[in-house]
Amino acid sequence: MKSTIHSTIGETCIICEEKKEMGIHLYTEFICTDCEKDMLQTDAEDPKYKFYLQQLKKITIPKIYS
């Protein structure tokens, strides 16, 4: 019997939607280092800027229940 092993290393980036190992967590989501660097260097006039904003809107702030 052949078993399939699935890699659980890394997380899916909310921007590029690829599985990456290095990055940051912003509230409930993960942003890879590549996308983080690109976002910081993107000018507001660049068409990529709007794409980054759309992707970042997917981030939800977790509710704190007391």
N, CA, C and O atoms as a Tripos MOL2 file, in Angstrom:
@<TRIPOS>MOLECULE
protein
  264   263    66     0     0
PROTEIN
NO_CHARGES

@<TRIPOS>ATOM
      1 N           0.8390   -1.1760    0.0000 N.3       1 MET1
      2 CA          0.0000    0.0000    0.0000 C.3       1 MET1
      3 C           0.8910    1.2480    0.0000 C.2       1 MET1
      4 O           1.7960    1.3710    0.8250 O.2       1 MET1
      5 N           0.6320    2.1500   -0.9110 N.am      2 LYS2
      6 CA          1.4240    3.3690   -1.0540 C.3       2 LYS2
      7 C           0.7190    4.5190   -0.3390 C.2       2 LYS2
      8 O          -0.4620    4.7750   -0.5700 O.2       2 LYS2
      9 N           1.4510    5.2010    0.5240 N.am      3 SER3
     10 CA          0.8480    6.3350    1.2290 C.3       3 SER3
     11 C           1.4050    7.6370    0.6750 C.2       3 SER3
     12 O           2.5540    7.7020    0.2380 O.2       3 SER3
     13 N           0.5900    8.6520    0.7000 N.am      4 THR4
     14 CA          0.9900    9.9670    0.2360 C.3       4 THR4
     15 C           1.2440   10.8500    1.4450 C.2       4 THR4
     16 O           0.4170   10.9360    2.3530 O.2       4 THR4
     17 N           2.3820   11.4960    1.4470 N.am      5 ILE5
     18 CA          2.7260   12.4020    2.5380 C.3       5 ILE5
     19 C           2.5350   13.8290    2.0420 C.2       5 ILE5
     20 O           3.1130   14.2280    1.0310 O.2       5 ILE5
     21 N           1.7320   14.5800    2.7500 N.am      6 HIS6
     22 CA          1.4930   15.9780    2.4000 C.3       6 HIS6
     23 C           2.3570   16.8640    3.2820 C.2       6 HIS6
     24 O           2.4360   16.6560    4.4930 O.2       6 HIS6
     25 N           2.9950   17.8380    2.6850 N.am      7 SER7
     26 CA          3.8360   18.7600    3.4370 C.3       7 SER7
     27 C           2.9670   19.7390    4.2130 C.2       7 SER7
     28 O           2.0620   20.3590    3.6550 O.2       7 SER7
     29 N           3.2470   19.8700    5.4870 N.am      8 THR8
     30 CA          2.5220   20.8360    6.3080 C.3       8 THR8
     31 C           3.4350   21.9890    6.7140 C.2       8 THR8
     32 O           3.0960   22.7830    7.5910 O.2       8 THR8
     33 N           4.5850   22.0690    6.0730 N.am      9 ILE9
     34 CA          5.5310   23.1390    6.3820 C.3       9 ILE9
     35 C           5.1200   24.3910    5.6150 C.2       9 ILE9
     36 O           4.8250   24.3330    4.4220 O.2       9 ILE9
     37 N           5.1060   25.5050    6.3040 N.am     10 GLY10
     38 CA          4.7690   26.7750    5.6800 C.3      10 GLY10
     39 C           3.2990   27.1070    5.8140 C.2      10 GLY10
     40 O           2.4890   26.3090    6.2860 O.2      10 GLY10
     41 N           2.9860   28.3230    5.3780 N.am     11 GLU11
     42 CA          1.6050   28.8070    5.4240 C.3      11 GLU11
     43 C           1.2860   29.4750    4.1050 C.2      11 GLU11
     44 O           2.1870   29.8510    3.3560 O.2      11 GLU11
     45 N           0.0050   29.6230    3.8220 N.am     12 THR12
     46 CA         -0.4140   30.2580    2.5820 C.3      12 THR12
     47 C          -0.4830   31.7650    2.7750 C.2      12 THR12
     48 O          -1.1690   32.2590    3.6690 O.2      12 THR12
     49 N           0.2300   32.4820    1.9320 N.am     13 CYS13
     50 CA          0.2670   33.9530    1.9710 C.3      13 CYS13
     51 C          -1.0650   34.5010    1.4670 C.2      13 CYS13
     52 O          -1.5920   34.0330    0.4580 O.2      13 CYS13
     53 N          -1.6040   35.4880    2.1670 N.am     14 ILE14
     54 CA         -2.8810   36.0840    1.7640 C.3      14 ILE14
     55 C          -2.7290   36.9460    0.5070 C.2      14 ILE14
     56 O          -3.7170   37.2210   -0.1730 O.2      14 ILE14
     57 N          -1.5120   37.3700    0.1940 N.am     15 ILE15
     58 CA         -1.2900   38.2190   -0.9750 C.3      15 ILE15
     59 C          -1.0910   37.3810   -2.2390 C.2      15 ILE15
     60 O          -1.8830   37.4780   -3.1760 O.2      15 ILE15
     61 N          -0.0440   36.5620   -2.2720 N.am     16 CYS16
     62 CA          0.2760   35.7770   -3.4770 C.3      16 CYS16
     63 C          -0.4230   34.4210   -3.5000 C.2      16 CYS16
     64 O          -0.4260   33.7370   -4.5240 O.2      16 CYS16
     65 N          -1.0150   34.0340   -2.3740 N.am     17 GLU17
     66 CA         -1.7430   32.7770   -2.2250 C.3      17 GLU17
     67 C          -0.8750   31.5490   -2.4830 C.2      17 GLU17
     68 O          -1.3690   30.5080   -2.9150 O.2      17 GLU17
     69 N           0.4270   31.6830   -2.2130 N.am     18 GLU18
     70 CA          1.3610   30.5730   -2.3330 C.3      18 GLU18
     71 C           1.8090   30.1520   -0.9450 C.2      18 GLU18
     72 O           1.7950   30.9480   -0.0060 O.2      18 GLU18
     73 N           2.2040   28.8970   -0.8250 N.am     19 LYS19
     74 CA          2.6710   28.3820    0.4560 C.3      19 LYS19
     75 C           4.1320   28.7960    0.6410 C.2      19 LYS19
     76 O           4.9840   28.4740   -0.1880 O.2      19 LYS19
     77 N           4.4150   29.5050    1.7230 N.am     20 LYS20
     78 CA          5.7600   29.9940    2.0090 C.3      20 LYS20
     79 C           6.1080   29.6860    3.4620 C.2      20 LYS20
     80 O           5.2230   29.5110    4.2990 O.2      20 LYS20
     81 N           7.3960   29.6240    3.7460 N.am     21 GLU21
     82 CA          7.8420   29.3130    5.1000 C.3      21 GLU21
     83 C           8.1190   30.5530    5.9370 C.2      21 GLU21
     84 O           7.9090   30.5360    7.1490 O.2      21 GLU21
     85 N           8.5860   31.6230    5.3140 N.am     22 MET22
     86 CA          8.9800   32.8200    6.0630 C.3      22 MET22
     87 C           7.9980   33.9630    5.8100 C.2      22 MET22
     88 O           7.5650   34.1920    4.6810 O.2      22 MET22
     89 N           7.6580   34.6740    6.8870 N.am     23 GLY23
     90 CA          6.7640   35.8080    6.7380 C.3      23 GLY23
     91 C           6.3100   36.3370    8.0860 C.2      23 GLY23
     92 O           6.8690   36.0080    9.1320 O.2      23 GLY23
     93 N           5.2820   37.1630    8.0270 N.am     24 ILE24
     94 CA          4.7430   37.7730    9.2420 C.3      24 ILE24
     95 C           3.2600   37.4390    9.3670 C.2      24 ILE24
     96 O           2.6070   37.0900    8.3840 O.2      24 ILE24
     97 N           2.7440   37.5470   10.5710 N.am     25 HIS25
     98 CA          1.3190   37.3810   10.8110 C.3      25 HIS25
     99 C           0.7200   38.7510   11.1020 C.2      25 HIS25
    100 O           1.2310   39.5120   11.9230 O.2      25 HIS25
    101 N          -0.3580   39.0380   10.4190 N.am     26 LEU26
    102 CA         -1.0830   40.2820   10.6370 C.3      26 LEU26
    103 C          -2.5060   39.8920   11.0260 C.2      26 LEU26
    104 O          -3.3010   39.4800   10.1810 O.2      26 LEU26
    105 N          -2.8100   40.0240   12.2910 N.am     27 TYR27
    106 CA         -4.0730   39.5560   12.8620 C.3      27 TYR27
    107 C          -4.2470   38.0740   12.5670 C.2      27 TYR27
    108 O          -3.5400   37.2450   13.1410 O.2      27 TYR27
    109 N          -5.1800   37.7250   11.6790 N.am     28 THR28
    110 CA         -5.4970   36.3170   11.4380 C.3      28 THR28
    111 C          -4.8110   35.7490   10.2070 C.2      28 THR28
    112 O          -5.0050   34.5750    9.8920 O.2      28 THR28
    113 N          -4.0220   36.5360    9.5080 N.am     29 GLU29
    114 CA         -3.4570   36.0920    8.2260 C.3      29 GLU29
    115 C          -1.9360   36.1420    8.1930 C.2      29 GLU29
    116 O          -1.2960   36.7760    9.0320 O.2      29 GLU29
    117 N          -1.3750   35.4560    7.2020 N.am     30 PHE30
    118 CA          0.0640   35.3480    7.0020 C.3      30 PHE30
    119 C           0.4490   36.0860    5.7200 C.2      30 PHE30
    120 O          -0.2240   35.9550    4.6980 O.2      30 PHE30
    121 N           1.5340   36.8620    5.7770 N.am     31 ILE31
    122 CA          2.0790   37.5570    4.5990 C.3      31 ILE31
    123 C           3.5330   37.1340    4.4700 C.2      31 ILE31
    124 O           4.3210   37.3130    5.3990 O.2      31 ILE31
    125 N           3.8930   36.5670    3.3080 N.am     32 CYS32
    126 CA          5.2660   36.0900    3.1170 C.3      32 CYS32
    127 C           6.2330   37.2590    2.9960 C.2      32 CYS32
    128 O           5.8290   38.3820    2.6940 O.2      32 CYS32
    129 N           7.4920   36.9930    3.2290 N.am     33 THR33
    130 CA          8.5140   38.0460    3.2010 C.3      33 THR33
    131 C           8.6330   38.6700    1.8170 C.2      33 THR33
    132 O           8.8970   39.8670    1.7050 O.2      33 THR33
    133 N           8.4450   37.8860    0.7650 N.am     34 ASP34
    134 CA          8.5300   38.4330   -0.5970 C.3      34 ASP34
    135 C           7.4500   39.4900   -0.8320 C.2      34 ASP34
    136 O           7.7340   40.5780   -1.3340 O.2      34 ASP34
    137 N           6.2140   39.1620   -0.4660 N.am     35 CYS35
    138 CA          5.1120   40.1140   -0.6470 C.3      35 CYS35
    139 C           5.2630   41.3240    0.2710 C.2      35 CYS35
    140 O           4.9570   42.4510   -0.1190 O.2      35 CYS35
    141 N           5.7340   41.0830    1.4850 N.am     36 GLU36
    142 CA          5.9510   42.1910    2.4210 C.3      36 GLU36
    143 C           6.9290   43.2010    1.8210 C.2      36 GLU36
    144 O           6.6770   44.4060    1.8450 O.2      36 GLU36
    145 N           8.0480   42.7030    1.2820 N.am     37 LYS37
    146 CA          9.0450   43.5890    0.6700 C.3      37 LYS37
    147 C           8.4670   44.3250   -0.5260 C.2      37 LYS37
    148 O           8.6800   45.5280   -0.6790 O.2      37 LYS37
    149 N           7.7300   43.6030   -1.3840 N.am     38 ASP38
    150 CA          7.1320   44.2360   -2.5680 C.3      38 ASP38
    151 C           6.1410   45.3300   -2.1820 C.2      38 ASP38
    152 O           6.1260   46.4020   -2.7850 O.2      38 ASP38
    153 N           5.3100   45.0540   -1.1720 N.am     39 MET39
    154 CA          4.3200   46.0480   -0.7510 C.3      39 MET39
    155 C           4.9960   47.3150   -0.2320 C.2      39 MET39
    156 O           4.5510   48.4260   -0.5190 O.2      39 MET39
    157 N           6.0680   47.1420    0.5290 N.am     40 LEU40
    158 CA          6.7600   48.3040    1.0940 C.3      40 LEU40
    159 C           7.4360   49.1550    0.0330 C.2      40 LEU40
    160 O           7.6390   50.3530    0.2320 O.2      40 LEU40
    161 N           7.7860   48.5460   -1.0930 N.am     41 GLN41
    162 CA          8.4880   49.2760   -2.1530 C.3      41 GLN41
    163 C           7.5640   49.7650   -3.2650 C.2      41 GLN41
    164 O           8.0120   50.4590   -4.1780 O.2      41 GLN41
    165 N           6.2840   49.4150   -3.2000 N.am     42 THR42
    166 CA          5.3440   49.7840   -4.2560 C.3      42 THR42
    167 C           4.8190   51.1980   -4.0430 C.2      42 THR42
    168 O           4.3630   51.5540   -2.9560 O.2      42 THR42
    169 N           4.8940   51.9830   -5.0920 N.am     43 ASP43
    170 CA          4.3980   53.3530   -5.0660 C.3      43 ASP43
    171 C           2.8670   53.3340   -5.1700 C.2      43 ASP43
    172 O           2.3010   52.4330   -5.7900 O.2      43 ASP43
    173 N           2.2110   54.3020   -4.5800 N.am     44 ALA44
    174 CA          0.7450   54.3670   -4.5930 C.3      44 ALA44
    175 C           0.1780   54.5250   -6.0030 C.2      44 ALA44
    176 O          -0.9950   54.2280   -6.2270 O.2      44 ALA44
    177 N           0.9760   54.9800   -6.9400 N.am     45 GLU45
    178 CA          0.5290   55.1440   -8.3260 C.3      45 GLU45
    179 C           0.6640   53.8580   -9.1380 C.2      45 GLU45
    180 O           0.1260   53.7630  -10.2410 O.2      45 GLU45
    181 N           1.3700   52.8780   -8.6040 N.am     46 ASP46
    182 CA          1.5970   51.6020   -9.2890 C.3      46 ASP46
    183 C           0.3080   50.7750   -9.2880 C.2      46 ASP46
    184 O          -0.3720   50.7140   -8.2640 O.2      46 ASP46
    185 N          -0.0460   50.1350  -10.4130 N.am     47 PRO47
    186 CA         -1.2530   49.2920  -10.4510 C.3      47 PRO47
    187 C          -1.2400   48.1540   -9.4120 C.2      47 PRO47
    188 O          -2.3010   47.7070   -8.9750 O.2      47 PRO47
    189 N          -0.0470   47.6860   -9.0170 N.am     48 LYS48
    190 CA          0.0430   46.6250   -8.0110 C.3      48 LYS48
    191 C          -0.4800   47.0960   -6.6620 C.2      48 LYS48
    192 O          -0.9310   46.2850   -5.8530 O.2      48 LYS48
    193 N          -0.4220   48.3960   -6.4160 N.am     49 TYR49
    194 CA         -0.8650   48.9570   -5.1420 C.3      49 TYR49
    195 C          -2.3310   48.6100   -4.8670 C.2      49 TYR49
    196 O          -2.6790   48.2120   -3.7560 O.2      49 TYR49
    197 N          -3.1930   48.7630   -5.8870 N.am     50 LYS50
    198 CA         -4.6120   48.4390   -5.7320 C.3      50 LYS50
    199 C          -4.8130   46.9500   -5.4750 C.2      50 LYS50
    200 O          -5.6810   46.5620   -4.6930 O.2      50 LYS50
    201 N          -4.0040   46.1130   -6.1380 N.am     51 PHE51
    202 CA         -4.0750   44.6710   -5.9170 C.3      51 PHE51
    203 C          -3.7500   44.3460   -4.4620 C.2      51 PHE51
    204 O          -4.4580   43.5670   -3.8240 O.2      51 PHE51
    205 N          -2.6790   44.9440   -3.9390 N.am     52 TYR52
    206 CA         -2.3010   44.7000   -2.5510 C.3      52 TYR52
    207 C          -3.4120   45.1290   -1.5950 C.2      52 TYR52
    208 O          -3.6910   44.4340   -0.6180 O.2      52 TYR52
    209 N          -4.0430   46.2610   -1.8690 N.am     53 LEU53
    210 CA         -5.1440   46.7230   -1.0200 C.3      53 LEU53
    211 C          -6.2950   45.7310   -1.0250 C.2      53 LEU53
    212 O          -6.8680   45.4390    0.0250 O.2      53 LEU53
    213 N          -6.6390   45.2100   -2.2010 N.am     54 GLN54
    214 CA         -7.7190   44.2240   -2.3090 C.3      54 GLN54
    215 C          -7.4040   42.9750   -1.5010 C.2      54 GLN54
    216 O          -8.2680   42.4530   -0.7970 O.2      54 GLN54
    217 N          -6.1710   42.4960   -1.6000 N.am     55 GLN55
    218 CA         -5.7840   41.2980   -0.8730 C.3      55 GLN55
    219 C          -5.7910   41.5450    0.6380 C.2      55 GLN55
    220 O          -6.2000   40.6770    1.4080 O.2      55 GLN55
    221 N          -5.3410   42.7210    1.0570 N.am     56 LEU56
    222 CA         -5.2910   43.0440    2.4870 C.3      56 LEU56
    223 C          -6.6860   43.1770    3.0970 C.2      56 LEU56
    224 O          -6.8510   43.0150    4.3060 O.2      56 LEU56
    225 N          -7.6900   43.4700    2.2690 N.am     57 LYS57
    226 CA         -9.0560   43.5780    2.7770 C.3      57 LYS57
    227 C          -9.5950   42.2350    3.2580 C.2      57 LYS57
    228 O         -10.6090   42.1850    3.9530 O.2      57 LYS57
    229 N          -8.9220   41.1500    2.8920 N.am     58 LYS58
    230 CA         -9.3320   39.8180    3.3370 C.3      58 LYS58
    231 C          -9.0100   39.5740    4.8030 C.2      58 LYS58
    232 O          -9.5370   38.6460    5.4150 O.2      58 LYS58
    233 N          -8.1450   40.4090    5.3630 N.am     59 ILE59
    234 CA         -7.7190   40.2360    6.7530 C.3      59 ILE59
    235 C          -8.8510   40.6610    7.6780 C.2      59 ILE59
    236 O          -9.4230   41.7420    7.5380 O.2      59 ILE59
    237 N          -9.1570   39.7860    8.6220 N.am     60 THR60
    238 CA        -10.1960   40.1060    9.5900 C.3      60 THR60
    239 C          -9.5580   40.2910   10.9630 C.2      60 THR60
    240 O          -8.6250   39.5800   11.3350 O.2      60 THR60
    241 N         -10.0740   41.2420   11.6890 N.am     61 ILE61
    242 CA         -9.5810   41.4900   13.0450 C.3      61 ILE61
    243 C         -10.3540   40.5570   13.9770 C.2      61 ILE61
    244 O         -11.5840   40.5860   14.0160 O.2      61 ILE61
    245 N          -9.6250   39.7320   14.7250 N.am     62 PRO62
    246 CA        -10.3230   38.8030   15.6160 C.3      62 PRO62
    247 C         -11.0770   39.5390   16.7180 C.2      62 PRO62
    248 O         -10.5940   40.5190   17.2840 O.2      62 PRO62
    249 N         -12.2590   39.0420   16.9990 N.am     63 LYS63
    250 CA        -13.0650   39.6360   18.0720 C.3      63 LYS63
    251 C         -12.5480   39.1160   19.4120 C.2      63 LYS63
    252 O         -12.1700   37.9520   19.5450 O.2      63 LYS63
    253 N         -12.5420   40.0050   20.3920 N.am     64 ILE64
    254 CA        -12.1200   39.6190   21.7360 C.3      64 ILE64
    255 C         -13.3810   39.5570   22.5970 C.2      64 ILE64
    256 O         -14.0760   40.5530   22.7970 O.2      64 ILE64
    257 N         -13.6470   38.3640   23.0920 N.am     65 TYR65
    258 CA        -14.8050   38.1710   23.9560 C.3      65 TYR65
    259 C         -14.3340   38.1290   25.4060 C.2      65 TYR65
    260 O         -13.3600   37.4540   25.7390 O.2      65 TYR65
    261 N         -15.0400   38.8560   26.2560 N.am     66 SER66
    262 CA        -14.6680   38.8290   27.6670 C.3      66 SER66
    263 C         -15.8030   38.3370   28.5240 C.2      66 SER66
    264 O         -15.6630   38.2500   29.7440 O.2      66 SER66
@<TRIPOS>BOND
     1     1     2 1
     2     2     3 1
     3     3     4 2
     4     3     5 am
     5     5     6 1
     6     6     7 1
     7     7     8 2
     8     7     9 am
     9     9    10 1
    10    10    11 1
    11    11    12 2
    12    11    13 am
    13    13    14 1
    14    14    15 1
    15    15    16 2
    16    15    17 am
    17    17    18 1
    18    18    19 1
    19    19    20 2
    20    19    21 am
    21    21    22 1
    22    22    23 1
    23    23    24 2
    24    23    25 am
    25    25    26 1
    26    26    27 1
    27    27    28 2
    28    27    29 am
    29    29    30 1
    30    30    31 1
    31    31    32 2
    32    31    33 am
    33    33    34 1
    34    34    35 1
    35    35    36 2
    36    35    37 am
    37    37    38 1
    38    38    39 1
    39    39    40 2
    40    39    41 am
    41    41    42 1
    42    42    43 1
    43    43    44 2
    44    43    45 am
    45    45    46 1
    46    46    47 1
    47    47    48 2
    48    47    49 am
    49    49    50 1
    50    50    51 1
    51    51    52 2
    52    51    53 am
    53    53    54 1
    54    54    55 1
    55    55    56 2
    56    55    57 am
    57    57    58 1
    58    58    59 1
    59    59    60 2
    60    59    61 am
    61    61    62 1
    62    62    63 1
    63    63    64 2
    64    63    65 am
    65    65    66 1
    66    66    67 1
    67    67    68 2
    68    67    69 am
    69    69    70 1
    70    70    71 1
    71    71    72 2
    72    71    73 am
    73    73    74 1
    74    74    75 1
    75    75    76 2
    76    75    77 am
    77    77    78 1
    78    78    79 1
    79    79    80 2
    80    79    81 am
    81    81    82 1
    82    82    83 1
    83    83    84 2
    84    83    85 am
    85    85    86 1
    86    86    87 1
    87    87    88 2
    88    87    89 am
    89    89    90 1
    90    90    91 1
    91    91    92 2
    92    91    93 am
    93    93    94 1
    94    94    95 1
    95    95    96 2
    96    95    97 am
    97    97    98 1
    98    98    99 1
    99    99   100 2
   100    99   101 am
   101   101   102 1
   102   102   103 1
   103   103   104 2
   104   103   105 am
   105   105   106 1
   106   106   107 1
   107   107   108 2
   108   107   109 am
   109   109   110 1
   110   110   111 1
   111   111   112 2
   112   111   113 am
   113   113   114 1
   114   114   115 1
   115   115   116 2
   116   115   117 am
   117   117   118 1
   118   118   119 1
   119   119   120 2
   120   119   121 am
   121   121   122 1
   122   122   123 1
   123   123   124 2
   124   123   125 am
   125   125   126 1
   126   126   127 1
   127   127   128 2
   128   127   129 am
   129   129   130 1
   130   130   131 1
   131   131   132 2
   132   131   133 am
   133   133   134 1
   134   134   135 1
   135   135   136 2
   136   135   137 am
   137   137   138 1
   138   138   139 1
   139   139   140 2
   140   139   141 am
   141   141   142 1
   142   142   143 1
   143   143   144 2
   144   143   145 am
   145   145   146 1
   146   146   147 1
   147   147   148 2
   148   147   149 am
   149   149   150 1
   150   150   151 1
   151   151   152 2
   152   151   153 am
   153   153   154 1
   154   154   155 1
   155   155   156 2
   156   155   157 am
   157   157   158 1
   158   158   159 1
   159   159   160 2
   160   159   161 am
   161   161   162 1
   162   162   163 1
   163   163   164 2
   164   163   165 am
   165   165   166 1
   166   166   167 1
   167   167   168 2
   168   167   169 am
   169   169   170 1
   170   170   171 1
   171   171   172 2
   172   171   173 am
   173   173   174 1
   174   174   175 1
   175   175   176 2
   176   175   177 am
   177   177   178 1
   178   178   179 1
   179   179   180 2
   180   179   181 am
   181   181   182 1
   182   182   183 1
   183   183   184 2
   184   183   185 am
   185   185   186 1
   186   186   187 1
   187   187   188 2
   188   187   189 am
   189   189   190 1
   190   190   191 1
   191   191   192 2
   192   191   193 am
   193   193   194 1
   194   194   195 1
   195   195   196 2
   196   195   197 am
   197   197   198 1
   198   198   199 1
   199   199   200 2
   200   199   201 am
   201   201   202 1
   202   202   203 1
   203   203   204 2
   204   203   205 am
   205   205   206 1
   206   206   207 1
   207   207   208 2
   208   207   209 am
   209   209   210 1
   210   210   211 1
   211   211   212 2
   212   211   213 am
   213   213   214 1
   214   214   215 1
   215   215   216 2
   216   215   217 am
   217   217   218 1
   218   218   219 1
   219   219   220 2
   220   219   221 am
   221   221   222 1
   222   222   223 1
   223   223   224 2
   224   223   225 am
   225   225   226 1
   226   226   227 1
   227   227   228 2
   228   227   229 am
   229   229   230 1
   230   230   231 1
   231   231   232 2
   232   231   233 am
   233   233   234 1
   234   234   235 1
   235   235   236 2
   236   235   237 am
   237   237   238 1
   238   238   239 1
   239   239   240 2
   240   239   241 am
   241   241   242 1
   242   242   243 1
   243   243   244 2
   244   243   245 am
   245   245   246 1
   246   246   247 1
   247   247   248 2
   248   247   249 am
   249   249   250 1
   250   250   251 1
   251   251   252 2
   252   251   253 am
   253   253   254 1
   254   254   255 1
   255   255   256 2
   256   255   257 am
   257   257   258 1
   258   258   259 1
   259   259   260 2
   260   259   261 am
   261   261   262 1
   262   262   263 1
   263   263   264 2
@<TRIPOS>SUBSTRUCTURE
     1 MET1         2 RESIDUE 1 A MET
     2 LYS2         6 RESIDUE 1 A LYS
     3 SER3        10 RESIDUE 1 A SER
     4 THR4        14 RESIDUE 1 A THR
     5 ILE5        18 RESIDUE 1 A ILE
     6 HIS6        22 RESIDUE 1 A HIS
     7 SER7        26 RESIDUE 1 A SER
     8 THR8        30 RESIDUE 1 A THR
     9 ILE9        34 RESIDUE 1 A ILE
    10 GLY10       38 RESIDUE 1 A GLY
    11 GLU11       42 RESIDUE 1 A GLU
    12 THR12       46 RESIDUE 1 A THR
    13 CYS13       50 RESIDUE 1 A CYS
    14 ILE14       54 RESIDUE 1 A ILE
    15 ILE15       58 RESIDUE 1 A ILE
    16 CYS16       62 RESIDUE 1 A CYS
    17 GLU17       66 RESIDUE 1 A GLU
    18 GLU18       70 RESIDUE 1 A GLU
    19 LYS19       74 RESIDUE 1 A LYS
    20 LYS20       78 RESIDUE 1 A LYS
    21 GLU21       82 RESIDUE 1 A GLU
    22 MET22       86 RESIDUE 1 A MET
    23 GLY23       90 RESIDUE 1 A GLY
    24 ILE24       94 RESIDUE 1 A ILE
    25 HIS25       98 RESIDUE 1 A HIS
    26 LEU26      102 RESIDUE 1 A LEU
    27 TYR27      106 RESIDUE 1 A TYR
    28 THR28      110 RESIDUE 1 A THR
    29 GLU29      114 RESIDUE 1 A GLU
    30 PHE30      118 RESIDUE 1 A PHE
    31 ILE31      122 RESIDUE 1 A ILE
    32 CYS32      126 RESIDUE 1 A CYS
    33 THR33      130 RESIDUE 1 A THR
    34 ASP34      134 RESIDUE 1 A ASP
    35 CYS35      138 RESIDUE 1 A CYS
    36 GLU36      142 RESIDUE 1 A GLU
    37 LYS37      146 RESIDUE 1 A LYS
    38 ASP38      150 RESIDUE 1 A ASP
    39 MET39      154 RESIDUE 1 A MET
    40 LEU40      158 RESIDUE 1 A LEU
    41 GLN41      162 RESIDUE 1 A GLN
    42 THR42      166 RESIDUE 1 A THR
    43 ASP43      170 RESIDUE 1 A ASP
    44 ALA44      174 RESIDUE 1 A ALA
    45 GLU45      178 RESIDUE 1 A GLU
    46 ASP46      182 RESIDUE 1 A ASP
    47 PRO47      186 RESIDUE 1 A PRO
    48 LYS48      190 RESIDUE 1 A LYS
    49 TYR49      194 RESIDUE 1 A TYR
    50 LYS50      198 RESIDUE 1 A LYS
    51 PHE51      202 RESIDUE 1 A PHE
    52 TYR52      206 RESIDUE 1 A TYR
    53 LEU53      210 RESIDUE 1 A LEU
    54 GLN54      214 RESIDUE 1 A GLN
    55 GLN55      218 RESIDUE 1 A GLN
    56 LEU56      222 RESIDUE 1 A LEU
    57 LYS57      226 RESIDUE 1 A LYS
    58 LYS58      230 RESIDUE 1 A LYS
    59 ILE59      234 RESIDUE 1 A ILE
    60 THR60      238 RESIDUE 1 A THR
    61 ILE61      242 RESIDUE 1 A ILE
    62 PRO62      246 RESIDUE 1 A PRO
    63 LYS63      250 RESIDUE 1 A LYS
    64 ILE64      254 RESIDUE 1 A ILE
    65 TYR65      258 RESIDUE 1 A TYR
    66 SER66      262 RESIDUE 1 A SER
